[in-house]
């Protein structure tokens, strides 16, 4: 049996894990890697290649980076690669039907949820932000609808209390890589059996909006904790500290600990130190912040932040609130 000709499409670290496994599969040959164009990153805003591109170059694979597939020339280039299958993982582009029609045996996607739950751009972050106990990964055949195609394989995974979106990304990427290699074997041997999604069970996972990165301290402490976990490491959970007589400062938060006891203070009030943590009042309960990163600074302990910025101030220190207008 001849090897499958595979075109891989993906962008972030999640995709790179899938690409590594697919490239090592003996039943196929990755003939090209498609990924998002290089983007400005870091303080210097220098162009940075995606994780999938960096791996592709290490493996000596051709890389293509179209902005989209509206240009007929980009569609023709893909067709000239004569792929048997497209393997897509967190590519970041909606593929038009004329692209999906190119591979001889179809396009297949690794999606970070148990479809039909969490269709969309941010299934892993949303699962953690919502406090779910279970997530998973799905291999599906792609169609024009958003993550709506029939499913081939699924694997459920527990979301542990200490998990962040980052750790869950890593776990699901490993499971997704294993499932995709298994799926490719089934496709190559003609024994793939697909199950349609139940449209009555569909939920959506929209891209994280900029306003959602800022913590709403009116929520209960456990919900605040879940949101911070779900935004870690990217795009990051943020809050603005306002102290009387000082310029407000935007702070990026790392996961801390929710506390059940509710302080006698308005939500968002920075009560003071609780051991090695800054204690913030929530709508119900309070939240212990142990590590944080003020804008323009490195990540530091709550104690170092207090000593450097809040020393000498009476408690409560100030108020945590939404973004600066």
N, C-alpha and C positions, 0 to 999 in steps of 0.2 A: 504494500500500500504506500503510495507516494505521500510525502509530508504535506500537511496543510500549509498554504501560504497565508500568513497572518499579518494584518496591519493592526498595530496597537495604537489606541488613542487614549491619552491620559495626561494629567498635569502634576498634581501634588505628590507628597510622600506616599500617600495611600496608593496612588497609581503606580509608583515606582516599585512597590512591593509586588504588585500583580505582574508588572512587566518582567521582573527578574524571574519569577516562577514560569511564566509563559515562554520566555526566551530559553529557559533551561529544559523545556519539555521536548523530548526526543521525537514526538509525533508531528512537530510543526517547525516552521521556519518563520521568524519575524522578519518581514521584508522591508518594513518601514515603521517609524514611530511618528505619530502626529501629537503635537502638544501646543499649548497656548504660547503666544509670542512672549519673548523675554519682557519682564516688567521692572520698573524702577523699584528699588528696595533699599532699606537702611537709611541712615541719616544722610549719606552722600547721594542717595537716589540713583545709584548706578544700576544699569540693567543687570538683572539676575535671571539666569536660566531656571526653568522648572526642574524639580527633582527627576521627573521622567526624562527630560532632555539630558540631564547630566549622566544618568545611568545609560541612556541610549548611546551617548558618545563613548562612554567607557566600554560598552559592548561592541562598538564599531558599527552601529546600526544607522541607516540614513534617517535624518530628522526633517520633518516638514512642519511649518508653523503658520498656516493661513489664519487670518483674522476671523474668517468665517468661510462658508462655502457658497457665497453669492456669486463669486466669479466663476464663470464656466471653465476657465483654465485650471482652477484648483480641483474641480470635479473631474476633469479629464485626466489630470495627473494621478489622482487616486485610482481611477478606472484602469489606467495603464499599468498599475502595479499588479493587476489581476488577482486581488485577494480572494481566497476561499472564504475567509471569515474576517470580520472586524471584531476586535476585543476592545471594549470601551470601559474605562474606569475613571470616574471623576475628571472627565475631559474639560468640562466647563462650557461646552457649546451644545446647543440643540441642533441635531443633525437633520437636514431636510430629507424628504423622502427619496430624492434622486441620489443621495449619498447612501441611504440605507439599502437601496436596491442594487448597489454595486457588487457586494460580496456574493459569491456563488452559493454559499451555504448559510448566509445570513449574518446580521450584526448582533453581538451579544454584549450585555452590560453587567458589570459587577456593581450592585447597589447596596449601600450600607444600611439596610433595614429589612425587616420581614414584610415585604410587600404583601398586600396593598397598603400597609401602614407607611406613613412618611414618604410619600412620593415627593420628589423635589430636590432642592440644592443642598439642604442642611439636615439630612436625616439623623446623623450621629449627634450633632450638637443638640438638636431638638429633643431627642430621646433623653439625654442627660438633663437638659434644662427642665424637662417635664417631670423628672423624678422617676422615670420608668425603671423597672427591675429587670426587664429583658429587652434585648435588641437582637440583631442578627444580620445576616447577609443573604442576598438573593442573586442568583444568576438568571437573567431573563433575556428573551429574544426581543430586540428593540423594534418599535413601530413609531409612527409619527407622533402619537400621544406622549405626554410626559410620564415616563416610567410606568406605562400602562400595558406593556407587552406580556405575553404568556411566560410563565415561570418554568425553569428547568430544575433548579436545585435551590435548597434553602438550608441554612444552619442557624439555629438559635444560640444566643450567647447571653449569659447573665451580666448585668451591670452591677458591679460591686459598689458598696457605699463609698469607697475611696476613689473610684474611677473618675477621671475627667474625660472631656471629649478627646483629649490627646491620647490617653491610654486606651480608650475604647476604639479610636481610629486604628491604633497599632494592632489590637486584638482582631478586629474585623478585617483588616488588610490581610493578615496571615490566613484567616479562615477563607477569605475571598479568593486568595491566590490558590489555595488547595482546591476549592470548589471549581474555579475556572479551569484548571488543568483537567480535573475530572470531567467537566462538561465538554471540553474540547475532544477528549477521548470518545465520549458518547456521540458527539456530532460526527466525528471522523468515521465511526463505525456504523453510523446510521441507526442508532438505537436511542436517540433523544426523544423523550416523551414530554410534552408541554402541558401545563395546567393553566387555564385562564384565571385571571385575577377576579376576585369577588368585588364588584363595584360598590356593593353596599357597605364594605368595610374600609373604603378608601379614606385616608387622612393625608394631610399635606405638610411638608416641611420647607417652608419658604426660606430664602436666603436671609441671614441675620441682618436686619436693618441697623443703621448706625445708632438710632435712638435706643435700640434694645441692648446695646452694650453698656448702658448706664443703669445701675441698680436702682430699683424702686424699693426704698426702705419701708414703704407702707405694707409690703407683703410680709408674711410670717417668716421667721428665721430659717426654717427648713427650706422654704421656697427660694429664699435669697441664696442659700448654700447651693441648691441645685443649679440656679442660674449661673453662679460663679463657676461651678464645676463645668457646666456646659460651654462656657465661653473660654475655658482654659485649654490649651495655651493661646488659641487664636479664635476670634479677634481680640480677646481679652475683656474682662469685666472691669468697668470703670465707675468712679464716683468723683464728685467734686467736693472738696473740703472748704467750707467757708468759716473763717475765724474773724471775729470782729476786729476791724482795724488793719486787716491784712488782705493781700491779694488772694483770691481763690486759687486753689491748686487742684489740677486733675490728677487723680491717683488710680493706678491700675492695681487690682486686687488679686491675690492668690487665694485658693481655697483655705478657709479657716474652720471654725466650728460653730454650729448653731447652739444657742442656749435657750432652754425652755422658759426660764424666769423672765417676766416682762418688766423692764425698768419703768419707773414712774417718770417717763419723759416722752416727748414727741418722737415719732419715727424719724430716724436719720440723725438723732442727737448723738454726738461723739461723747460718751459719758466719761471716759477716762481710761486708765489702764486696769486690766483684769489679769494680774500676774504678768505674763510676757506678751499679752495681747491688748490691742485697743478694742474697747467694747462699744458697739453701735446699737442703739435701740431700733427695733423693728416694729412692724404693726402688731406682731405677737412674738414675744421672745426677744432675744438679742443675738448679735453676731460678734464673734471673737475674730479679729483680724490679726494674724501673726506675721504675715509678710506682705509687703506692698512696694510699689514703685512709683514715686512721684514723677511727674512729667519732667523730662530732662535729666533724670537721675538714674542710678542703678537700683536694682531690687535690694531692699534692706529689711531688717527685722522691725517689728512694731516698736520695740524699745529704742532702737537707733533713731527711728523717725521721731518719736516723742522727744528724745534727748536733743535732737538737732533742730526741730521746728516748733515744739510745743512746750519746751522747758520754761518753767516760771509762770505759765498760764494757769488760771484756776479751772477746776473741773466743774461742769462739762466744758470741753475745749471749744466746741463749735458744732456745725451741722454738716452732714453729708447730704448731697442732693444731686439733681440731674445735671446735664451738660451745661456749660457756659454758653449763653446766647450770643 
